């Protein structure tokens, strides 16, 4: 059962993701070529550490559907690409955080960023017969990795906001925390 | 950063490098047989199966899984593709060049792909393609020889 506090936080996170996505769109941070910065991914990564996989998946779905309705004209093709990218990226990040471990948020962010682009490209090529352009795919992988690294770094900066027990679980405790635990 | 982070970044870099090499080695596959056409408004349509109008380059337009007739790029013109659900793409063509002038798709990626000419397809990121994924429209620029081959293959 989700606590009231987490429910409120979830709503806040979805709102932040939508705002970040909208800002990227209106400020034309897309860099052309269908490349997006994917800043909202850092919120999803933080959610994974904060709430675990099920709630994070729900937040990802909420973000994808709401931004499609609000800013994407509910275009079915764009929606299916966002869903594929979001799902495979979430899967990869969850594996890094909960199964592989020994990976910092930067590594998990890189995996998420790369897989987001891989998922979108797979659907575009296999379902919508998008041309297979190897140099473009290589570019998307590199951009996904760089942006994933940036979002991961943002999460590293934000990790002290996580609840104490989550920080303890993921080995994010600071010296101050340990001092308090000893006292 | 932990050691496994470095491995992940290294793996992505190696994969990207391999793809770049692959892109150099693998040339674009020959175009598949043309399918029956949809109609293009505001553009001259060559007769089906007839000789190709003289031009150095041709534009092959696909919507979904169907192809339009080849459009000879021998002078200025405008192609408007309107779909029943209100999706619209406006393409400007000129001698050996094509650009997606406007589209009412949400992301505008196709409009941002810029002009495509016979001389810049080797250096463009998207090579010989302009794609509007949201409307499932792709424009493929092809030189005359390739267009002729395509017509021969599709002739009954």
Interface residues (C-beta under 8 A of the other chain):
Chain A: X30 X32 X33 X34 X71 X72 X73 X75 X77 X78 X81 X100 X102 X103 X104 X106 X107 X110 X111 X114 X124 X128 X129 X130 X131 X133 X134 X135 X136 X137 X138 X139 X141 X142 X144 X145 X149
Chain B: X1 X2 X3 X4 X5 X8 X9 X12 X13 X15 X16 X17 X19 X20 X22 X23 X26 X28 X62 X65 X105 X106 X107 X109 X112 X113 X125 X126 X127 X129 X131 X133 X134 X135 X136 X138 X140
